[in-house]
Amino acid sequence: MRTLAVALILVLAGCGGGSDDPPTKRSTTATPTQAATTPTVAPPKGTPAPEALSRFRCEKTAKGVWNSSGFIANPGKAKVTYQVTVYVGEAAGGAEKAKTRQLPDVAGGGSTRFVINNLPAPDNGGSCHVQVLAQR
């Protein structure tokens, strides 16, 4: 019984009881957050139009230079400006280097050939990725 009373006193002493001293204030300083960075290049504008692309080629020459070419066809009736972007390497979602060509005023029912030479590419190469956007 005596052990139970001592145990009860220890439990109560640990659970409650405090000092009459006011709690000390902890100084917290807010660290400024990094503002969102603005991209240095405007994001592409337009409607994806992969169906406009045909006969696309992207190859590394014997001198180690990557070149691309292909045709863009406008199936509509009105003139459309197309934007073709080609990238060589792994599609990692980062800030990779690519080359873009604007193909202005492709006539309705018409097509045009494009060539994008000297593509930036990593030393280990990779595969070619192409994006076609219709800008109406």
Contacts in CASP RR format, 6 or more apart in sequence:
PFRMAT RR
TARGET T0000
AUTHOR 0000-0000-0000
METHOD contacts of the structure
MODEL  1
MRTLAVALILVLAGCGGGSDDPPTKRSTTATPTQAATTPTVAPPKGTPAP
EALSRFRCEKTAKGVWNSSGFIANPGKAKVTYQVTVYVGEAAGGAEKAKT
RQLPDVAGGGSTRFVINNLPAPDNGGSCHVQVLAQR
44 83 0 8 1.000
44 85 0 8 1.000
44 100 0 8 1.000
44 131 0 8 1.000
44 133 0 8 1.000
45 133 0 8 1.000
45 135 0 8 1.000
46 83 0 8 1.000
46 133 0 8 1.000
46 134 0 8 1.000
46 135 0 8 1.000
46 136 0 8 1.000
47 133 0 8 1.000
47 134 0 8 1.000
47 135 0 8 1.000
47 136 0 8 1.000
48 131 0 8 1.000
48 132 0 8 1.000
48 133 0 8 1.000
48 134 0 8 1.000
49 82 0 8 1.000
49 132 0 8 1.000
49 133 0 8 1.000
49 134 0 8 1.000
50 132 0 8 1.000
51 75 0 8 1.000
52 72 0 8 1.000
52 73 0 8 1.000
52 74 0 8 1.000
52 75 0 8 1.000
52 82 0 8 1.000
52 132 0 8 1.000
52 134 0 8 1.000
53 70 0 8 1.000
53 71 0 8 1.000
53 72 0 8 1.000
53 84 0 8 1.000
53 130 0 8 1.000
53 132 0 8 1.000
54 70 0 8 1.000
54 71 0 8 1.000
54 72 0 8 1.000
54 73 0 8 1.000
54 111 0 8 1.000
55 69 0 8 1.000
55 70 0 8 1.000
55 71 0 8 1.000
56 68 0 8 1.000
56 69 0 8 1.000
56 70 0 8 1.000
56 130 0 8 1.000
57 68 0 8 1.000
57 69 0 8 1.000
57 70 0 8 1.000
58 66 0 8 1.000
58 67 0 8 1.000
58 68 0 8 1.000
58 86 0 8 1.000
58 88 0 8 1.000
58 119 0 8 1.000
58 128 0 8 1.000
58 130 0 8 1.000
59 66 0 8 1.000
59 67 0 8 1.000
59 68 0 8 1.000
60 66 0 8 1.000
60 121 0 8 1.000
60 125 0 8 1.000
61 67 0 8 1.000
65 117 0 8 1.000
65 118 0 8 1.000
65 119 0 8 1.000
66 88 0 8 1.000
66 118 0 8 1.000
66 119 0 8 1.000
66 121 0 8 1.000
66 125 0 8 1.000
66 128 0 8 1.000
67 115 0 8 1.000
67 116 0 8 1.000
67 117 0 8 1.000
67 118 0 8 1.000
67 119 0 8 1.000
68 86 0 8 1.000
68 115 0 8 1.000
68 116 0 8 1.000
68 117 0 8 1.000
68 119 0 8 1.000
68 128 0 8 1.000
68 130 0 8 1.000
69 113 0 8 1.000
69 114 0 8 1.000
69 115 0 8 1.000
69 116 0 8 1.000
70 113 0 8 1.000
70 114 0 8 1.000
70 115 0 8 1.000
71 111 0 8 1.000
71 112 0 8 1.000
71 113 0 8 1.000
71 114 0 8 1.000
72 82 0 8 1.000
72 84 0 8 1.000
72 103 0 8 1.000
72 106 0 8 1.000
72 111 0 8 1.000
72 112 0 8 1.000
72 114 0 8 1.000
72 132 0 8 1.000
73 106 0 8 1.000
73 109 0 8 1.000
73 110 0 8 1.000
73 111 0 8 1.000
74 80 0 8 1.000
74 82 0 8 1.000
74 106 0 8 1.000
74 107 0 8 1.000
74 108 0 8 1.000
74 109 0 8 1.000
74 110 0 8 1.000
74 111 0 8 1.000
75 108 0 8 1.000
75 109 0 8 1.000
76 108 0 8 1.000
76 109 0 8 1.000
77 108 0 8 1.000
77 109 0 8 1.000
78 108 0 8 1.000
78 136 0 8 1.000
79 105 0 8 1.000
79 106 0 8 1.000
79 107 0 8 1.000
79 108 0 8 1.000
80 105 0 8 1.000
80 106 0 8 1.000
80 108 0 8 1.000
80 134 0 8 1.000
80 135 0 8 1.000
80 136 0 8 1.000
81 102 0 8 1.000
81 103 0 8 1.000
81 104 0 8 1.000
81 105 0 8 1.000
81 106 0 8 1.000
81 134 0 8 1.000
81 135 0 8 1.000
81 136 0 8 1.000
82 102 0 8 1.000
82 103 0 8 1.000
82 106 0 8 1.000
82 132 0 8 1.000
82 133 0 8 1.000
82 134 0 8 1.000
82 135 0 8 1.000
83 100 0 8 1.000
83 101 0 8 1.000
83 102 0 8 1.000
83 103 0 8 1.000
83 131 0 8 1.000
83 132 0 8 1.000
83 133 0 8 1.000
83 135 0 8 1.000
84 100 0 8 1.000
84 101 0 8 1.000
84 103 0 8 1.000
84 114 0 8 1.000
84 116 0 8 1.000
84 130 0 8 1.000
84 131 0 8 1.000
84 132 0 8 1.000
85 98 0 8 1.000
85 99 0 8 1.000
85 100 0 8 1.000
85 101 0 8 1.000
85 130 0 8 1.000
85 131 0 8 1.000
85 133 0 8 1.000
86 98 0 8 1.000
86 99 0 8 1.000
86 100 0 8 1.000
86 116 0 8 1.000
86 119 0 8 1.000
86 128 0 8 1.000
86 129 0 8 1.000
86 130 0 8 1.000
87 96 0 8 1.000
87 97 0 8 1.000
87 98 0 8 1.000
87 99 0 8 1.000
87 119 0 8 1.000
87 128 0 8 1.000
87 129 0 8 1.000
87 130 0 8 1.000
87 131 0 8 1.000
88 119 0 8 1.000
88 120 0 8 1.000
88 121 0 8 1.000
88 122 0 8 1.000
88 125 0 8 1.000
88 126 0 8 1.000
88 127 0 8 1.000
88 128 0 8 1.000
88 129 0 8 1.000
89 96 0 8 1.000
89 121 0 8 1.000
89 122 0 8 1.000
89 125 0 8 1.000
89 126 0 8 1.000
89 127 0 8 1.000
89 128 0 8 1.000
89 129 0 8 1.000
90 122 0 8 1.000
90 126 0 8 1.000
91 129 0 8 1.000
97 120 0 8 1.000
98 119 0 8 1.000
98 120 0 8 1.000
99 116 0 8 1.000
99 118 0 8 1.000
99 119 0 8 1.000
99 120 0 8 1.000
100 116 0 8 1.000
101 114 0 8 1.000
101 116 0 8 1.000
103 112 0 8 1.000
103 114 0 8 1.000
106 112 0 8 1.000
119 128 0 8 1.000
END
